[in-house]
Amino acid sequence: MRPTFFIATFILIFVMSDNTPNQLPGEQPPPSTTMDILEIMSLLPHRYPFLLIDRVVEMERKQRIVAIKNVTINEPHFQGHFPEYPIMPGVLMVEAIAQTGGALLLNEVPDRDQKLMVFTGIENARFRRPVVPGDQLRIEVTVLQWRSRAVKMLGNITVDGKLVCDATVMCQVVPRVAKKAAEAPAE
């Protein structure tokens, strides 16, 4: 057999294996540093029209996360805010900061399907420029304090490298209210 056959076989086995180049067999792969929309939805309970992040592009466990939000004219708040000059409400930008931080925080909670992350405070929120349909928000959140059930985070949102919003948010993980079982139909 020719040496190229062995090289090709080795490459094929290597590519098809679950191991990364520096990973030993049986060792866990490093945590992902990005998330698509389906991974975000598996962490956050929010859904359209209130899911305000589309993708996570950077993540450092318990330290920092960067998410992207594409702003479109189809979002329902633009019908009334404002019809002649659509501007994204500032409160939704602060919510996007919290959801981005929530994706980082809830990633660390093992029983997250039984928990919710709720706001406990907002400090120093500033809205520096209007956000309009067509803008892409880059939401950077840095952890200031991390406790077992509560986090204080600094969020900055930029559009084309220009700061549009910044705020410090505090969030806490709380138990979800148990869903009531559906009653059996009467006969």
C-alpha positions, 0 to 999 in steps of 0.5 A, spaced: 500 500 500 502 507 498 503 511 504 498 516 501 493 511 503 495 511 510 495 519 511 488 519 508 486 514 512 489 517 518 486 524 516 479 521 515 479 518 522 482 524 525 477 528 522 471 524 524 473 523 531 470 527 537 477 529 540 479 536 538 487 537 537 489 538 544 484 533 547 485 527 550 480 521 549 474 521 555 476 529 556 470 534 556 471 539 550 472 546 552 465 550 553 463 553 547 464 561 546 458 562 541 451 561 541 446 560 535 438 562 536 436 555 538 442 555 544 439 562 546 432 559 546 434 553 550 437 558 556 432 564 556 425 563 557 423 569 552 420 568 545 418 573 540 417 578 540 421 579 547 427 575 545 432 581 544 438 577 542 439 573 536 446 570 537 452 570 542 459 571 538 464 571 544 463 568 551 468 567 557 465 563 563 462 568 569 466 574 566 464 577 559 459 575 554 458 579 547 451 578 543 448 581 537 441 584 536 439 585 529 434 591 529 428 590 524 422 594 522 418 588 523 418 589 530 411 590 533 414 596 538 415 600 532 408 601 530 407 606 535 414 608 537 414 612 533 410 611 526 414 617 523 420 616 526 421 609 529 426 609 534 428 602 539 425 604 546 431 605 551 427 600 556 428 594 550 435 596 550 436 595 557 432 588 557 437 586 551 443 587 556 439 583 561 438 577 556 445 577 554 447 577 561 442 572 563 445 567 557 451 568 561 448 567 568 443 561 566 449 557 562 452 556 569 445 554 573 445 546 572 437 546 574 436 552 569 429 549 567 426 550 574 429 557 575 428 564 572 432 570 572 429 576 574 431 584 574 433 586 581 435 593 579 438 598 574 443 603 575 446 609 571 442 607 564 444 612 559 441 612 552 446 616 547 444 615 540 437 613 537 437 606 535 433 605 528 431 599 524 437 596 520 442 597 526 445 592 529 446 592 536 453 589 539 451 588 546 457 587 551 456 585 558 461 584 563 460 581 570 462 586 576 460 581 582 458 574 581 454 570 587 451 564 587 444 566 585 445 574 584 449 578 579 451 585 577 453 586 570 455 592 566 452 593 559 454 597 553 451 597 547 454 599 540 452 600 533 457 601 528 462 602 534 459 608 537 456 607 544 448 608 544 446 605 551 450 603 557 447 601 564 449 597 570 443 591 571 442 587 577 439 580 576 437 574 581 436 567 579 429 565 583 425 558 582 420 558 577 412 557 579 410 550 578 405 549 572 398 547 574 397 540 571 391 540 566 384 538 569 381 532 567 375 533 562 368 531 566 364 526 563 
